[in-house]
Amino acid sequence: MEKIVSKVAGLGVPGLILVVAISATGLAGGAAITTALAAIGPGGMIGGIVTLGVIALLSEGLTEYGFDAIFTGVVKELYKRGENKASILRKIEKYPVSKSLKRKLKEELEKV
């Protein structure tokens, strides 16, 4: 059991997601892994693997820079790519984040 836990810990958040998906399938062995990967992402197993890769990148960025910095960077990048401030403000309102973070994002948008 300790070997399994240490290997999953090495995989981090994507590993935990895969373990939960495998346990939710009710299957065992290769069938459980295949079914779990197909369920995780669009496009079958390959999509599941890609989804886990994206999750790994996101979780690495969040741990290194923090949630606020990632969201602030996204807002600035949206503006750089040519979106107007009104459309970005609508997106900020839809974000599932705290009111204080929304306020901070709006302030950053005004500085741009």
Helices and strands as residue ranges (DSSP letters): H 2-11, H 13-25, H 29-40, H 44-65, H 67-80, H 85-94, H 99-111
